[in-house]
């Protein structure tokens, strides 16, 4: 799966900027590197598989993150 840099919305509503995809030095697992667009712009990482998964919570069913046009 390919995650392109750009703006994404979390299913709970917050928006983030994807910087890119990085590989873990020990496990070689791909992680998405992203920045919060609120709350000071902190940097985060999340396993690519988790980033791209479908979630089902509080009546919502769909992607965890969706690109923002």
Predicted model as a PDB file, atoms N, CA, C, CB and O in Angstrom, pLDDT in the B-factor column:
MODEL        1                                                                  
ATOM      1  N   UNK A   1       0.842  -1.183   0.000  1.00 77.00           N  
ATOM      2  CA  UNK A   1       0.000   0.000   0.000  1.00 77.00           C  
ATOM      3  C   UNK A   1       0.882   1.240   0.000  1.00 77.00           C  
ATOM      4  CB  UNK A   1      -0.955   0.002   1.217  1.00 77.00           C  
ATOM      5  O   UNK A   1       1.915   1.278   0.669  1.00 77.00           O  
ATOM      6  N   UNK A   2       0.474   2.244  -0.746  1.00 86.00           N  
ATOM      7  CA  UNK A   2       1.213   3.499  -0.830  1.00 86.00           C  
ATOM      8  C   UNK A   2       0.414   4.607  -0.150  1.00 86.00           C  
ATOM      9  CB  UNK A   2       1.514   3.867  -2.307  1.00 86.00           C  
ATOM     10  O   UNK A   2      -0.765   4.806  -0.441  1.00 86.00           O  
ATOM     11  N   UNK A   3       1.063   5.310   0.742  1.00 94.00           N  
ATOM     12  CA  UNK A   3       0.465   6.477   1.389  1.00 94.00           C  
ATOM     13  C   UNK A   3       1.209   7.698   0.862  1.00 94.00           C  
ATOM     14  CB  UNK A   3       0.541   6.382   2.972  1.00 94.00           C  
ATOM     15  O   UNK A   3       2.419   7.818   1.057  1.00 94.00           O  
ATOM     16  N   UNK A   4       0.512   8.586   0.211  1.00 96.00           N  
ATOM     17  CA  UNK A   4       1.123   9.785  -0.362  1.00 96.00           C  
ATOM     18  C   UNK A   4       1.200  10.895   0.679  1.00 96.00           C  
ATOM     19  CB  UNK A   4       0.331  10.264  -1.592  1.00 96.00           C  
ATOM     20  O   UNK A   4       0.310  11.015   1.520  1.00 96.00           O  
ATOM     21  N   UNK A   5       2.254  11.708   0.633  1.00 97.00           N  
ATOM     22  CA  UNK A   5       2.307  12.880   1.511  1.00 97.00           C  
ATOM     23  C   UNK A   5       1.112  13.785   1.238  1.00 97.00           C  
ATOM     24  CB  UNK A   5       3.633  13.659   1.314  1.00 97.00           C  
ATOM     25  O   UNK A   5       0.615  13.851   0.114  1.00 97.00           O  
ATOM     26  N   UNK A   6       0.662  14.473   2.264  1.00 97.00           N  
ATOM     27  CA  UNK A   6      -0.467  15.382   2.112  1.00 97.00           C  
ATOM     28  C   UNK A   6      -1.316  15.409   3.362  1.00 97.00           C  
ATOM     29  CB  UNK A   6      -1.314  14.987   0.918  1.00 97.00           C  
ATOM     30  O   UNK A   6      -0.927  14.902   4.414  1.00 97.00           O  
ATOM     31  N   UNK A   7      -2.473  16.004   3.228  1.00 98.00           N  
ATOM     32  CA  UNK A   7      -3.379  16.224   4.353  1.00 98.00           C  
ATOM     33  C   UNK A   7      -4.386  15.084   4.456  1.00 98.00           C  
ATOM     34  CB  UNK A   7      -4.111  17.572   4.207  1.00 98.00           C  
ATOM     35  O   UNK A   7      -4.953  14.646   3.455  1.00 98.00           O  
ATOM     36  N   UNK A   8      -4.600  14.604   5.704  1.00 97.00           N  
ATOM     37  CA  UNK A   8      -5.528  13.510   5.964  1.00 97.00           C  
ATOM     38  C   UNK A   8      -6.404  13.862   7.166  1.00 97.00           C  
ATOM     39  CB  UNK A   8      -4.763  12.180   6.209  1.00 97.00           C  
ATOM     40  O   UNK A   8      -5.996  14.610   8.054  1.00 97.00           O  
ATOM     41  N   UNK A   9      -7.612  13.307   7.173  1.00 97.00           N  
ATOM     42  CA  UNK A   9      -8.526  13.494   8.294  1.00 97.00           C  
ATOM     43  C   UNK A   9      -8.716  12.161   9.005  1.00 97.00           C  
ATOM     44  CB  UNK A   9      -9.891  14.066   7.814  1.00 97.00           C  
ATOM     45  O   UNK A   9      -9.023  11.146   8.380  1.00 97.00           O  
ATOM     46  N   UNK A  10      -8.527  12.180  10.321  1.00 96.00           N  
ATOM     47  CA  UNK A  10      -8.779  11.019  11.164  1.00 96.00           C  
ATOM     48  C   UNK A  10     -10.286  10.850  11.290  1.00 96.00           C  
ATOM     49  CB  UNK A  10      -8.105  11.172  12.569  1.00 96.00           C  
ATOM     50  O   UNK A  10     -11.023  11.833  11.206  1.00 96.00           O  
ATOM     51  N   UNK A  11     -10.747   9.648  11.487  1.00 95.00           N  
ATOM     52  CA  UNK A  11     -12.196   9.416  11.538  1.00 95.00           C  
ATOM     53  C   UNK A  11     -12.875  10.171  12.673  1.00 95.00           C  
ATOM     54  CB  UNK A  11     -12.476   7.937  11.684  1.00 95.00           C  
ATOM     55  O   UNK A  11     -14.089  10.372  12.636  1.00 95.00           O  
ATOM     56  N   UNK A  12     -12.112  10.596  13.685  1.00 94.00           N  
ATOM     57  CA  UNK A  12     -12.691  11.395  14.779  1.00 94.00           C  
ATOM     58  C   UNK A  12     -12.714  12.886  14.458  1.00 94.00           C  
ATOM     59  CB  UNK A  12     -11.908  11.165  16.066  1.00 94.00           C  
ATOM     60  O   UNK A  12     -13.247  13.676  15.236  1.00 94.00           O  
ATOM     61  N   UNK A  13     -12.131  13.286  13.301  1.00 94.00           N  
ATOM     62  CA  UNK A  13     -12.250  14.661  12.838  1.00 94.00           C  
ATOM     63  C   UNK A  13     -10.972  15.477  12.773  1.00 94.00           C  
ATOM     64  CB  UNK A  13     -13.177  15.350  13.691  1.00 94.00           C  
ATOM     65  O   UNK A  13     -10.924  16.452  12.023  1.00 94.00           O  
ATOM     66  N   UNK A  14      -9.939  15.128  13.518  1.00 94.00           N  
ATOM     67  CA  UNK A  14      -8.697  15.905  13.499  1.00 94.00           C  
ATOM     68  C   UNK A  14      -7.984  15.729  12.162  1.00 94.00           C  
ATOM     69  CB  UNK A  14      -7.771  15.481  14.661  1.00 94.00           C  
ATOM     70  O   UNK A  14      -8.114  14.696  11.507  1.00 94.00           O  
ATOM     71  N   UNK A  15      -7.222  16.763  11.766  1.00 96.00           N  
ATOM     72  CA  UNK A  15      -6.486  16.688  10.513  1.00 96.00           C  
ATOM     73  C   UNK A  15      -4.985  16.626  10.764  1.00 96.00           C  
ATOM     74  CB  UNK A  15      -6.823  17.882   9.628  1.00 96.00           C  
ATOM     75  O   UNK A  15      -4.464  17.188  11.728  1.00 96.00           O  
ATOM     76  N   UNK A  16      -4.307  15.916   9.855  1.00 97.00           N  
ATOM     77  CA  UNK A  16      -2.876  15.671   9.977  1.00 97.00           C  
ATOM     78  C   UNK A  16      -2.226  15.806   8.608  1.00 97.00           C  
ATOM     79  CB  UNK A  16      -2.601  14.271  10.580  1.00 97.00           C  
ATOM     80  O   UNK A  16      -2.876  15.628   7.578  1.00 97.00           O  
ATOM     81  N   UNK A  17      -0.939  16.122   8.609  1.00 97.00           N  
ATOM     82  CA  UNK A  17      -0.149  16.174   7.387  1.00 97.00           C  
ATOM     83  C   UNK A  17       0.809  14.994   7.377  1.00 97.00           C  
ATOM     84  CB  UNK A  17       0.622  17.520   7.270  1.00 97.00           C  
ATOM     85  O   UNK A  17       1.648  14.861   8.268  1.00 97.00           O  
ATOM     86  N   UNK A  18       0.684  14.143   6.377  1.00 98.00           N  
ATOM     87  CA  UNK A  18       1.612  13.023   6.236  1.00 98.00           C  
ATOM     88  C   UNK A  18       2.910  13.553   5.639  1.00 98.00           C  
ATOM     89  CB  UNK A  18       1.004  11.883   5.344  1.00 98.00           C  
ATOM     90  O   UNK A  18       2.912  14.186   4.583  1.00 98.00           O  
ATOM     91  N   UNK A  19       4.019  13.283   6.337  1.00 98.00           N  
ATOM     92  CA  UNK A  19       5.346  13.677   5.879  1.00 98.00           C  
ATOM     93  C   UNK A  19       5.894  12.612   4.930  1.00 98.00           C  
ATOM     94  CB  UNK A  19       6.305  13.889   7.082  1.00 98.00           C  
ATOM     95  O   UNK A  19       6.482  12.930   3.896  1.00 98.00           O  
ATOM     96  N   UNK A  20       5.696  11.351   5.292  1.00 97.00           N  
ATOM     97  CA  UNK A  20       6.183  10.262   4.461  1.00 97.00           C  
ATOM     98  C   UNK A  20       6.061   8.939   5.192  1.00 97.00           C  
ATOM     99  CB  UNK A  20       7.631  10.508   4.048  1.00 97.00           C  
ATOM    100  O   UNK A  20       5.435   8.850   6.248  1.00 97.00           O  
ATOM    101  N   UNK A  21       6.669   7.911   4.613  1.00 97.00           N  
ATOM    102  CA  UNK A  21       6.665   6.577   5.205  1.00 97.00           C  
ATOM    103  C   UNK A  21       8.113   6.230   5.539  1.00 97.00           C  
ATOM    104  CB  UNK A  21       6.020   5.506   4.233  1.00 97.00           C  
ATOM    105  O   UNK A  21       9.011   6.411   4.717  1.00 97.00           O  
ATOM    106  N   UNK A  22       8.328   5.732   6.750  1.00 97.00           N  
ATOM    107  CA  UNK A  22       9.666   5.347   7.213  1.00 97.00           C  
ATOM    108  C   UNK A  22       9.664   3.875   7.595  1.00 97.00           C  
ATOM    109  CB  UNK A  22      10.116   6.224   8.419  1.00 97.00           C  
ATOM    110  O   UNK A  22       8.628   3.313   7.949  1.00 97.00           O  
ATOM    111  N   UNK A  23      10.825   3.266   7.519  1.00 97.00           N  
ATOM    112  CA  UNK A  23      10.960   1.852   7.862  1.00 97.00           C  
ATOM    113  C   UNK A  23      11.632   1.724   9.225  1.00 97.00           C  
ATOM    114  CB  UNK A  23      11.770   1.091   6.776  1.00 97.00           C  
ATOM    115  O   UNK A  23      12.655   2.358   9.482  1.00 97.00           O  
ATOM    116  N   UNK A  24      11.051   0.899  10.095  1.00 97.00           N  
ATOM    117  CA  UNK A  24      11.612   0.638  11.427  1.00 97.00           C  
ATOM    118  C   UNK A  24      12.957  -0.068  11.260  1.00 97.00           C  
ATOM    119  CB  UNK A  24      10.629  -0.227  12.300  1.00 97.00           C  
ATOM    120  O   UNK A  24      13.066  -1.015  10.481  1.00 97.00           O  
ATOM    121  N   UNK A  25      13.976   0.383  11.981  1.00 97.00           N  
ATOM    122  CA  UNK A  25      15.332  -0.135  11.799  1.00 97.00           C  
ATOM    123  C   UNK A  25      15.513  -1.581  12.246  1.00 97.00           C  
ATOM    124  CB  UNK A  25      16.293   0.727  12.541  1.00 97.00           C  
ATOM    125  O   UNK A  25      16.400  -2.274  11.748  1.00 97.00           O  
ATOM    126  N   UNK A  26      14.691  -2.042  13.172  1.00 97.00           N  
ATOM    127  CA  UNK A  26      14.832  -3.413  13.676  1.00 97.00           C  
ATOM    128  C   UNK A  26      13.887  -4.394  12.980  1.00 97.00           C  
ATOM    129  CB  UNK A  26      14.579  -3.440  15.175  1.00 97.00           C  
ATOM    130  O   UNK A  26      14.293  -5.488  12.587  1.00 97.00           O  
ATOM    131  N   UNK A  27      12.629  -3.992  12.834  1.00 96.00           N  
ATOM    132  CA  UNK A  27      11.618  -4.910  12.293  1.00 96.00           C  
ATOM    133  C   UNK A  27      11.385  -4.742  10.792  1.00 96.00           C  
ATOM    134  CB  UNK A  27      10.313  -4.712  13.021  1.00 96.00           C  
ATOM    135  O   UNK A  27      10.794  -5.610  10.150  1.00 96.00           O  
ATOM    136  N   UNK A  28      11.852  -3.624  10.236  1.00 96.00           N  
ATOM    137  CA  UNK A  28      11.627  -3.246   8.837  1.00 96.00           C  
ATOM    138  C   UNK A  28      10.148  -3.007   8.520  1.00 96.00           C  
ATOM    139  CB  UNK A  28      12.174  -4.324   7.919  1.00 96.00           C  
ATOM    140  O   UNK A  28       9.758  -2.959   7.353  1.00 96.00           O  
ATOM    141  N   UNK A  29       9.341  -2.858   9.553  1.00 97.00           N  
ATOM    142  CA  UNK A  29       7.917  -2.539   9.367  1.00 97.00           C  
ATOM    143  C   UNK A  29       7.793  -1.077   8.922  1.00 97.00           C  
ATOM    144  CB  UNK A  29       7.100  -2.792  10.691  1.00 97.00           C  
ATOM    145  O   UNK A  29       8.478  -0.202   9.452  1.00 97.00           O  
ATOM    146  N   UNK A  30       6.919  -0.824   7.951  1.00 97.00           N  
ATOM    147  CA  UNK A  30       6.671   0.543   7.492  1.00 97.00           C  
ATOM    148  C   UNK A  30       5.785   1.287   8.476  1.00 97.00           C  
ATOM    149  CB  UNK A  30       6.025   0.537   6.100  1.00 97.00           C  
ATOM    150  O   UNK A  30       4.810   0.744   8.996  1.00 97.00           O  
ATOM    151  N   UNK A  31       6.147   2.555   8.724  1.00 98.00           N  
ATOM    152  CA  UNK A  31       5.384   3.441   9.608  1.00 98.00           C  
ATOM    153  C   UNK A  31       5.115   4.745   8.873  1.00 98.00           C  
ATOM    154  CB  UNK A  31       6.148   3.704  10.947  1.00 98.00           C  
ATOM    155  O   UNK A  31       5.959   5.226   8.118  1.00 98.00           O  
ATOM    156  N   UNK A  32       3.938   5.313   9.096  1.00 98.00           N  
ATOM    157  CA  UNK A  32       3.595   6.617   8.544  1.00 98.00           C  
ATOM    158  C   UNK A  32       4.082   7.679   9.534  1.00 98.00           C  
ATOM    159  CB  UNK A  32       2.044   6.742   8.278  1.00 98.00           C  
ATOM    160  O   UNK A  32       3.820   7.597  10.734  1.00 98.00           O  
ATOM    161  N   UNK A  33       4.791   8.671   9.009  1.00 98.00           N  
ATOM    162  CA  UNK A  33       5.263   9.806   9.812  1.00 98.00           C  
ATOM    163  C   UNK A  33       4.343  10.967   9.486  1.00 98.00           C  
ATOM    164  CB  UNK A  33       6.788  10.163   9.517  1.00 98.00           C  
ATOM    165  O   UNK A  33       4.194  11.345   8.324  1.00 98.00           O  
ATOM    166  N   UNK A  34       3.724  11.534  10.518  1.00 98.00           N  
ATOM    167  CA  UNK A  34       2.746  12.589  10.267  1.00 98.00           C  
ATOM    168  C   UNK A  34       2.780  13.642  11.362  1.00 98.00           C  
ATOM    169  CB  UNK A  34       1.345  12.000  10.152  1.00 98.00           C  
ATOM    170  O   UNK A  34       3.259  13.402  12.470  1.00 98.00           O  
ATOM    171  N   UNK A  35       2.254  14.822  11.018  1.00 97.00           N  
ATOM    172  CA  UNK A  35       2.255  15.973  11.911  1.00 97.00           C  
ATOM    173  C   UNK A  35       0.817  16.400  12.196  1.00 97.00           C  
ATOM    174  CB  UNK A  35       3.064  17.144  11.301  1.00 97.00           C  
ATOM    175  O   UNK A  35      -0.017  16.482  11.294  1.00 97.00           O  
ATOM    176  N   UNK A  36       0.556  16.664  13.451  1.00 95.00           N  
ATOM    177  CA  UNK A  36      -0.742  17.185  13.847  1.00 95.00           C  
ATOM    178  C   UNK A  36      -0.894  18.604  13.298  1.00 95.00           C  
ATOM    179  CB  UNK A  36      -0.903  17.163  15.396  1.00 95.00           C  
ATOM    180  O   UNK A  36       0.030  19.411  13.398  1.00 95.00           O  
ATOM    181  N   UNK A  37      -2.049  18.905  12.724  1.00 95.00           N  
ATOM    182  CA  UNK A  37      -2.313  20.261  12.240  1.00 95.00           C  
ATOM    183  C   UNK A  37      -3.011  21.108  13.292  1.00 95.00           C  
ATOM    184  CB  UNK A  37      -3.157  20.216  10.975  1.00 95.00           C  
ATOM    185  O   UNK A  37      -3.457  22.220  13.012  1.00 95.00           O  
ATOM    186  N   UNK A  38      -3.099  20.581  14.487  1.00 88.00           N  
ATOM    187  CA  UNK A  38      -3.598  21.348  15.632  1.00 88.00           C  
ATOM    188  C   UNK A  38      -2.773  20.928  16.841  1.00 88.00           C  
ATOM    189  CB  UNK A  38      -5.147  21.109  15.876  1.00 88.00           C  
ATOM    190  O   UNK A  38      -2.092  19.903  16.800  1.00 88.00           O  
ATOM    191  N   UNK A  39      -2.825  21.681  17.877  1.00 78.00           N  
ATOM    192  CA  UNK A  39      -2.124  21.285  19.090  1.00 78.00           C  
ATOM    193  C   UNK A  39      -0.618  21.384  19.014  1.00 78.00           C  
ATOM    194  CB  UNK A  39      -2.488  19.910  19.433  1.00 78.00           C  
ATOM    195  O   UNK A  39       0.081  20.582  19.633  1.00 78.00           O  
ATOM    196  N   UNK A  40      -0.096  22.354  18.267  1.00 85.00           N  
ATOM    197  CA  UNK A  40       1.333  22.584  18.265  1.00 85.00           C  
ATOM    198  C   UNK A  40       2.125  21.880  17.186  1.00 85.00           C  
ATOM    199  CB  UNK A  40       1.862  22.199  19.540  1.00 85.00           C  
ATOM    200  O   UNK A  40       3.342  22.048  17.125  1.00 85.00           O  
ATOM    201  N   UNK A  41       1.491  21.104  16.339  1.00 87.00           N  
ATOM    202  CA  UNK A  41       2.185  20.482  15.220  1.00 87.00           C  
ATOM    203  C   UNK A  41       3.138  19.363  15.587  1.00 87.00           C  
ATOM    204  CB  UNK A  41       2.928  21.503  14.494  1.00 87.00           C  
ATOM    205  O   UNK A  41       4.154  19.166  14.920  1.00 87.00           O  
ATOM    206  N   UNK A  42       2.818  18.626  16.645  1.00 91.00           N  
ATOM    207  CA  UNK A  42       3.696  17.543  17.079  1.00 91.00           C  
ATOM    208  C   UNK A  42       3.788  16.447  16.021  1.00 91.00           C  
ATOM    209  CB  UNK A  42       3.199  16.955  18.399  1.00 91.00           C  
ATOM    210  O   UNK A  42       2.851  16.220  15.256  1.00 91.00           O  
ATOM    211  N   UNK A  43       4.948  15.767  15.992  1.00 95.00           N  
ATOM    212  CA  UNK A  43       5.170  14.661  15.058  1.00 95.00           C  
ATOM    213  C   UNK A  43       4.745  13.347  15.682  1.00 95.00           C  
ATOM    214  CB  UNK A  43       6.644  14.592  14.633  1.00 95.00           C  
ATOM    215  O   UNK A  43       4.906  13.133  16.884  1.00 95.00           O  
ATOM    216  N   UNK A  44       4.196  12.460  14.844  1.00 95.00           N  
ATOM    217  CA  UNK A  44       3.714  11.155  15.279  1.00 95.00           C  
ATOM    218  C   UNK A  44       4.156  10.105  14.284  1.00 95.00           C  
ATOM    219  CB  UNK A  44       2.177  11.149  15.433  1.00 95.00           C  
ATOM    220  O   UNK A  44       4.462  10.423  13.135  1.00 95.00           O  
ATOM    221  N   UNK A  45       4.193   8.845  14.718  1.00 97.00           N  
ATOM    222  CA  UNK A  45       4.381   7.705  13.820  1.00 97.00           C  
ATOM    223  C   UNK A  45       3.327   6.661  14.154  1.00 97.00           C  
ATOM    224  CB  UNK A  45       5.826   7.107  13.942  1.00 97.00           C  
ATOM    225  O   UNK A  45       2.911   6.514  15.303  1.00 97.00           O  
ATOM    226  N   UNK A  46       2.913   5.948  13.130  1.00 97.00           N  
ATOM    227  CA  UNK A  46       1.919   4.889  13.307  1.00 97.00           C  
ATOM    228  C   UNK A  46       2.230   3.807  12.289  1.00 97.00           C  
ATOM    229  CB  UNK A  46       0.445   5.431  13.140  1.00 97.00           C  
ATOM    230  O   UNK A  46       2.556   4.119  11.144  1.00 97.00           O  
ATOM    231  N   UNK A  47       2.137   2.542  12.677  1.00 97.00           N  
ATOM    232  CA  UNK A  47       2.365   1.484  11.689  1.00 97.00           C  
ATOM    233  C   UNK A  47       1.449   1.669  10.475  1.00 97.00           C  
ATOM    234  CB  UNK A  47       2.134   0.094  12.325  1.00 97.00           C  
ATOM    235  O   UNK A  47       0.265   1.975  10.615  1.00 97.00           O  
ATOM    236  N   UNK A  48       2.016   1.480   9.294  1.00 97.00           N  
ATOM    237  CA  UNK A  48       1.259   1.654   8.060  1.00 97.00           C  
ATOM    238  C   UNK A  48       0.005   0.795   8.049  1.00 97.00           C  
ATOM    239  CB  UNK A  48       2.126   1.319   6.861  1.00 97.00           C  
ATOM    240  O   UNK A  48      -1.056   1.252   7.622  1.00 97.00           O  
ATOM    241  N   UNK A  49       0.116  -0.436   8.511  1.00 96.00           N  
ATOM    242  CA  UNK A  49      -1.050  -1.330   8.525  1.00 96.00           C  
ATOM    243  C   UNK A  49      -2.181  -0.750   9.376  1.00 96.00           C  
ATOM    244  CB  UNK A  49      -0.654  -2.721   9.055  1.00 96.00           C  
ATOM    245  O   UNK A  49      -3.353  -0.868   9.020  1.00 96.00           O  
ATOM    246  N   UNK A  50      -1.827  -0.128  10.494  1.00 96.00           N  
ATOM    247  CA  UNK A  50      -2.834   0.479  11.372  1.00 96.00           C  
ATOM    248  C   UNK A  50      -3.406   1.749  10.733  1.00 96.00           C  
ATOM    249  CB  UNK A  50      -2.222   0.804  12.759  1.00 96.00           C  
ATOM    250  O   UNK A  50      -4.608   2.000  10.816  1.00 96.00           O  
ATOM    251  N   UNK A  51      -2.551   2.542  10.101  1.00 97.00           N  
ATOM    252  CA  UNK A  51      -2.986   3.767   9.426  1.00 97.00           C  
ATOM    253  C   UNK A  51      -4.066   3.445   8.392  1.00 97.00           C  
ATOM    254  CB  UNK A  51      -1.785   4.473   8.749  1.00 97.00           C  
ATOM    255  O   UNK A  51      -5.074   4.144   8.294  1.00 97.00           O  
ATOM    256  N   UNK A  52      -3.841   2.379   7.627  1.00 94.00           N  
ATOM    257  CA  UNK A  52      -4.698   2.057   6.491  1.00 94.00           C  
ATOM    258  C   UNK A  52      -5.900   1.186   6.841  1.00 94.00           C  
ATOM    259  CB  UNK A  52      -3.893   1.374   5.447  1.00 94.00           C  
ATOM    260  O   UNK A  52      -6.732   0.924   5.973  1.00 94.00           O  
ATOM    261  N   UNK A  53      -6.015   0.732   8.085  1.00 96.00           N  
ATOM    262  CA  UNK A  53      -7.084  -0.207   8.416  1.00 96.00           C  
ATOM    263  C   UNK A  53      -8.457   0.454   8.513  1.00 96.00           C  
ATOM    264  CB  UNK A  53      -6.768  -0.893   9.713  1.00 96.00           C  
ATOM    265  O   UNK A  53      -8.577   1.668   8.676  1.00 96.00           O  
ATOM    266  N   UNK A  54      -9.466  -0.371   8.411  1.00 97.00           N  
ATOM    267  CA  UNK A  54     -10.856   0.046   8.602  1.00 97.00           C  
ATOM    268  C   UNK A  54     -11.174  -0.040  10.092  1.00 97.00           C  
ATOM    269  CB  UNK A  54     -11.844  -0.842   7.757  1.00 97.00           C  
ATOM    270  O   UNK A  54     -10.735  -0.965  10.775  1.00 97.00           O  
ATOM    271  N   UNK A  55     -11.935   0.923  10.586  1.00 96.00           N  
ATOM    272  CA  UNK A  55     -12.325   0.918  11.993  1.00 96.00           C  
ATOM    273  C   UNK A  55     -13.845   0.879  12.098  1.00 96.00           C  
ATOM    274  CB  UNK A  55     -11.756   2.158  12.731  1.00 96.00           C  
ATOM    275  O   UNK A  55     -14.564   1.296  11.191  1.00 96.00           O  
ATOM    276  N   UNK A  56     -14.301   0.373  13.216  1.00 96.00           N  
ATOM    277  CA  UNK A  56     -15.726   0.352  13.518  1.00 96.00           C  
ATOM    278  C   UNK A  56     -15.877   0.767  14.971  1.00 96.00           C  
ATOM    279  CB  UNK A  56     -16.365  -1.064  13.250  1.00 96.00           C  
ATOM    280  O   UNK A  56     -15.544   0.017  15.889  1.00 96.00           O  
ATOM    281  N   UNK A  57     -16.392   1.996  15.161  1.00 93.00           N  
ATOM    282  CA  UNK A  57     -16.493   2.531  16.522  1.00 93.00           C  
ATOM    283  C   UNK A  57     -17.575   3.605  16.575  1.00 93.00           C  
ATOM    284  CB  UNK A  57     -15.130   3.109  16.991  1.00 93.00           C  
ATOM    285  O   UNK A  57     -17.675   4.444  15.680  1.00 93.00           O  
ATOM    286  N   UNK A  58     -18.370   3.572  17.617  1.00 90.00           N  
ATOM    287  CA  UNK A  58     -19.390   4.600  17.877  1.00 90.00           C  
ATOM    288  C   UNK A  58     -20.267   4.886  16.652  1.00 90.00           C  
ATOM    289  CB  UNK A  58     -18.717   5.889  18.331  1.00 90.00           C  
ATOM    290  O   UNK A  58     -20.575   6.040  16.356  1.00 90.00           O  
ATOM    291  N   UNK A  59     -20.660   3.838  15.957  1.00 93.00           N  
ATOM    292  CA  UNK A  59     -21.543   3.990  14.809  1.00 93.00           C  
ATOM    293  C   UNK A  59     -20.842   4.311  13.502  1.00 93.00           C  
ATOM    294  CB  UNK A  59     -22.523   5.044  15.092  1.00 93.00           C  
ATOM    295  O   UNK A  59     -21.489   4.394  12.458  1.00 93.00           O  
ATOM    296  N   UNK A  60     -19.531   4.493  13.545  1.00 94.00           N  
ATOM    297  CA  UNK A  60     -18.760   4.773  12.334  1.00 94.00           C  
ATOM    298  C   UNK A  60     -18.110   3.490  11.837  1.00 94.00           C  
ATOM    299  CB  UNK A  60     -17.685   5.861  12.598  1.00 94.00           C  
ATOM    300  O   UNK A  60     -17.610   2.687  12.625  1.00 94.00           O  
ATOM    301  N   UNK A  61     -18.124   3.309  10.536  1.00 97.00           N  
ATOM    302  CA  UNK A  61     -17.413   2.192   9.923  1.00 97.00           C  
ATOM    303  C   UNK A  61     -16.776   2.711   8.654  1.00 97.00           C  
ATOM    304  CB  UNK A  61     -18.365   0.980   9.631  1.00 97.00           C  
ATOM    305  O   UNK A  61     -17.471   3.136   7.731  1.00 97.00           O  
ATOM    306  N   UNK A  62     -15.437   2.678   8.603  1.00 96.00           N  
ATOM    307  CA  UNK A  62     -14.730   3.188   7.436  1.00 96.00           C  
ATOM    308  C   UNK A  62     -13.244   3.292   7.719  1.00 96.00           C  
ATOM    309  CB  UNK A  62     -15.286   4.548   7.020  1.00 96.00           C  
ATOM    310  O   UNK A  62     -12.753   2.722   8.693  1.00 96.00           O  
ATOM    311  N   UNK A  63     -12.527   4.015   6.873  1.00 96.00           N  
ATOM    312  CA  UNK A  63     -11.075   4.123   7.029  1.00 96.00           C  
ATOM    313  C   UNK A  63     -10.696   4.948   8.263  1.00 96.00           C  
ATOM    314  CB  UNK A  63     -10.458   4.749   5.778  1.00 96.00           C  
ATOM    315  O   UNK A  63     -11.393   5.894   8.629  1.00 96.00           O  
ATOM    316  N   UNK A  64      -9.582   4.573   8.896  1.00 96.00           N  
ATOM    317  CA  UNK A  64      -9.075   5.341  10.042  1.00 96.00           C  
ATOM    318  C   UNK A  64      -8.691   6.750   9.594  1.00 96.00           C  
ATOM    319  CB  UNK A  64      -7.854   4.627  10.690  1.00 96.00           C  
ATOM    320  O   UNK A  64      -9.009   7.725  10.274  1.00 96.00           O  
ATOM    321  N   UNK A  65      -8.011   6.859   8.457  1.00 97.00           N  
ATOM    322  CA  UNK A  65      -7.603   8.161   7.894  1.00 97.00           C  
ATOM    323  C   UNK A  65      -8.060   8.244   6.449  1.00 97.00           C  
ATOM    324  CB  UNK A  65      -6.055   8.362   7.988  1.00 97.00           C  
ATOM    325  O   UNK A  65      -7.988   7.261   5.713  1.00 97.00           O  
ATOM    326  N   UNK A  66      -8.531   9.416   6.043  1.00 96.00           N  
ATOM    327  CA  UNK A  66      -8.944   9.656   4.664  1.00 96.00           C  
ATOM    328  C   UNK A  66      -8.231  10.883   4.138  1.00 96.00           C  
ATOM    329  CB  UNK A  66     -10.476   9.828   4.559  1.00 96.00           C  
ATOM    330  O   UNK A  66      -8.081  11.865   4.865  1.00 96.00           O  
ATOM    331  N   UNK A  67      -7.786  10.851   2.881  1.00 96.00           N  
ATOM    332  CA  UNK A  67      -7.151  12.047   2.306  1.00 96.00           C  
ATOM    333  C   UNK A  67      -8.143  13.203   2.241  1.00 96.00           C  
ATOM    334  CB  UNK A  67      -6.595  11.745   0.897  1.00 96.00           C  
ATOM    335  O   UNK A  67      -9.334  12.998   2.007  1.00 96.00           O  
ATOM    336  N   UNK A  68      -7.645  14.412   2.448  1.00 96.00           N  
ATOM    337  CA  UNK A  68      -8.454  15.637   2.326  1.00 96.00           C  
ATOM    338  C   UNK A  68      -8.096  16.283   0.999  1.00 96.00           C  
ATOM    339  CB  UNK A  68      -8.206  16.634   3.535  1.00 96.00           C  
ATOM    340  O   UNK A  68      -6.921  16.511   0.710  1.00 96.00           O  
ATOM    341  N   UNK A  69      -9.099  16.576   0.200  1.00 83.00           N  
ATOM    342  CA  UNK A  69      -8.857  17.200  -1.118  1.00 83.00           C  
ATOM    343  C   UNK A  69      -8.422  18.629  -0.978  1.00 83.00           C  
ATOM    344  CB  UNK A  69     -10.102  17.136  -1.986  1.00 83.00           C  
ATOM    345  O   UNK A  69      -8.177  19.301  -1.980  1.00 83.00           O  
TER     346      UNK A  69                                                      
ENDMDL                                                                          
END                                                                             
